[in-house]
């Protein structure tokens, strides 16, 4: 018992906090460099379907995205409510896919070009017609690796 | 002008500022990982090339049709989506060597030795242009799940671990044991665009 009392009586020395900013800055730089700001603003509504077999996409830099879905309410006056394609920040048509893929491929490192993958982010209520056309366009553009973006779940309803 | 002594800048608030920035980046960071069903699209074939699908015998093909109302027709019979996985598993493995299911042949495989496996079963998927994407993914998912489950079962039985945890040569062997190709036919356009 007495041992503990002796220790307590010595008083608490203030912890030197001079290095605290350094630590915080270190964390700050870590998060600054790892943060990926969302590169595209979605103009359409996308609720991807669920799947149990979904796998993680490994390298984000090798993946290009194609969005398909109903335009957001703000754009519906102009573009209607039919599902539309979005490439980068614009509404596009199916024939534009080939140019888009060529562009994306050019932007890539030469060694990575054959590893290119296209992720289709498609709203689950979309009809297959536009998807079939999209897939055909992708095959024409020689982008054969695709991923149907879906939410990983353990069990489907 | 008299030279004043340099007073040190009070750096006490530095930590606060850094914290503020840190919290901002913490909040905006999206660690969202993209997940999806990975598939390989076939190359575009020349029209003149003879259709090699015709050579595959009927019993080796598992026909899955989806119409514009999202109804399933599997091997000529309507089916519920919940039964598709088991049906596909039975088709790929053909455990009882039934005559209506794929032909089985004897094959030498690394790790397994001589095995009696199905010879190149093909799953043929055809949907309508009016099928919803959700249903399409559902079907794709079930078909992939069937294959993945069979492989998992086999690898747990032989190696005591899941297929994904195996090394590459073993994965290859398991892959050869249960292989199935998925062929997608051009869709019909009954349900409109």
Interface residues (C-beta under 8 A of the other chain):
Chain A: X17 X20 X21 X24 X25 X27 X28 X31 X32 X34 X35 X36 X37 X38 X49 X51 X52 X53 X54 X55 X56 X57 X60 X63 X68 X117 X119 X120 X122 X123 X124 X125 X126 X127 X128 X129 X130 X131 X132 X135 X138 X139 X140 X143 X144 X145 X146 X147 X148 X149 X150 X151 X152 X156
Chain B: X11 X14 X15 X18 X19 X21 X22 X25 X26 X28 X29 X30 X33 X34 X35 X36 X37 X38 X39 X40 X41 X42 X43 X44 X127 X128 X129 X130 X131 X132 X133 X134 X136 X137 X138 X140 X141 X144 X145 X148 X186 X187 X189 X191 X192 X193
